[in-house]
Amino acid sequence: KKKLTLINVDAFGLSSRTKLAIDDKQDYYIIKNIKSRIIMSDGKKILDISRKIKKKINATVFLATTAPLCSKTKTYLKENKIETIFDYIIS
């Protein structure tokens, strides 16, 4: 399991409802723990958040979620260099 630490999103100009975490390699993770499937509209929001993070710092951005991904959204995120992880712990 990947160990993640929550960080403050204010420095990136993101909504306070957005959850952002970092790991020991300084990779950033957008956390989406929702009960329903992640669909394309969510994917576009995730990409927007990723771009805001990358504008501030040059880092790898991942999506950390417990929800299943729609196949189109999974492809869309991969094309935009956002990998998804499902096995993580937030400390």
Buried (B, 14 or more C-beta within 10 A) or exposed (E): EBEBEEBEBEEBEBEEEBBBBBBEEEBBBBBBEEEEEBEEEBBBBBBEBBEBBBEEEEBBBBBBBEBEBBEEBBEBBEEBEBEBBEEBEBE
